[in-house]
Amino acid sequence: MTNPEFSVQQDLERLRGLSWCVVGGAGFIGSHFVDAIMAQLEPSRLVVFDSLRSGSRSRISSHLSQEAVELVEADVQNIDSL
C-alpha cells in the first residue's frame, strides 16, 4: 500500500531551485551527488566543498563553468574555512 501523500515528483519540486552544499563533492561519490543535483534540482547555488586530497577537479569540471556552482578548496576539518 502506498501513501497517497508521498510523491517523489512532489518532493523533487520542493527541492528545485534551493541552495546546496556538497562536502567532498569532487570525490567519487560526492561528484555523483553534484551531477544529480545539477541534473534534477536546478539549484540557485551549489557549493562544492573539497580539499582535493583524494577528490579531483576533473570530476566536476563540467559544472564549474556554471554561475551557480562554486568550488571551495579547503579541508572541512579546518573550521575557519567553513
RODO-2510 file (C-alpha; in nm, 4 decimals, decimal comma):
residues 82
     n   res          X          Y          Z
     1     m     0,0000     0,0000     0,0000
     2     t     0,1385     0,3382    -0,0938
     3     n     0,0935     0,6606     0,0945
     4     p    -0,1102     0,8996    -0,1263
     5     e     0,0608     1,1983     0,0375
     6     f     0,4053     1,0755    -0,0674
     7     s     0,5224     1,1587    -0,4154
     8     v     0,8830     1,1635    -0,5297
     9     q     0,7926     1,4138    -0,8003
    10     q     0,6361     1,6493    -0,5440
    11     d     0,9423     1,6164    -0,3217
    12     l     1,1719     1,6972    -0,6135
    13     e     0,9640     2,0037    -0,6941
    14     r     1,0027     2,1273    -0,3351
    15     l     1,3805     2,0890    -0,3585
    16     r     1,4164     2,2532    -0,7011
    17     g     1,5900     2,5913    -0,7033
    18     l     1,7304     2,5721    -0,3498
    19     s     2,0918     2,6275    -0,2465
    20     w     2,3025     2,3164    -0,1823
    21     c     2,6392     2,2293    -0,0307
    22     v     2,8139     1,9002    -0,1038
    23     v     3,1062     1,8219     0,1267
    24     g     3,3534     1,6002    -0,0571
    25     g     3,1808     1,6935    -0,3819
    26     a     3,4873     1,6357    -0,6011
    27     g     3,5293     1,2784    -0,4794
    28     f     3,3904     0,9679    -0,6454
    29     i     3,0589     0,9562    -0,4568
    30     g     3,0242     1,3296    -0,3968
    31     s     3,0667     1,4103    -0,7657
    32     h     2,7716     1,1836    -0,8431
    33     f     2,5636     1,3836    -0,5943
    34     v     2,6748     1,7012    -0,7712
    35     d     2,5740     1,5516    -1,1081
    36     a     2,2313     1,4525    -0,9741
    37     i     2,1666     1,7890    -0,8089
    38     m     2,2599     1,9766    -1,1242
    39     a     2,0537     1,7477    -1,3485
    40     q     1,7392     1,7196    -1,1395
    41     l     1,7173     2,0135    -0,8997
    42     e     1,8432     2,3163    -1,0935
    43     p     1,9966     2,4753    -0,7824
    44     s     2,0158     2,8502    -0,7373
    45     r     2,3571     2,7883    -0,5800
    46     l     2,5727     2,4804    -0,5321
    47     v     2,8838     2,4982    -0,3159
    48     v     3,1192     2,2044    -0,3608
    49     f     3,3486     2,1800    -0,0593
    50     d     3,6529     1,9566    -0,1086
    51     s     4,0192     1,9519    -0,0036
    52     l     4,1078     1,7778    -0,3336
    53     r     4,3396     1,5380    -0,1484
    54     s     4,1543     1,2390    -0,2896
    55     g     3,8939     1,4249    -0,4929
    56     s     3,9586     1,5729    -0,8338
    57     r     3,8509     1,8960    -1,0001
    58     s     3,8090     1,6970    -1,3234
    59     r     3,5156     1,5019    -1,1731
    60     i     3,3070     1,8201    -1,1531
    61     s     3,4734     2,0273    -1,4273
    62     s     3,1622     2,0208    -1,6464
    63     h     2,9732     2,2097    -1,3741
    64     l     3,2374     2,4641    -1,2740
    65     s     3,1629     2,6943    -1,5657
    66     q     2,8056     2,7386    -1,4449
    67     e     2,7383     3,0540    -1,2472
    68     a     2,5520     2,8697    -0,9694
    69     v     2,8469     2,6405    -0,8893
    70     e     3,1345     2,7313    -0,6589
    71     l     3,4242     2,5055    -0,5617
    72     v     3,5739     2,5770    -0,2187
    73     e     3,9130     2,4073    -0,1940
    74     a     3,9548     2,3584     0,1800
    75     d     3,9593     2,0933     0,4479
    76     v     3,6296     2,0559     0,6315
    77     q     3,8283     1,9883     0,9494
    78     n     3,9530     2,3483     0,9369
    79     i     3,6631     2,5357     1,0995
    80     d     3,7905     2,8719     0,9711
    81     s     3,7414     2,7588     0,6112
    82     l     3,3726     2,6942     0,6671
***
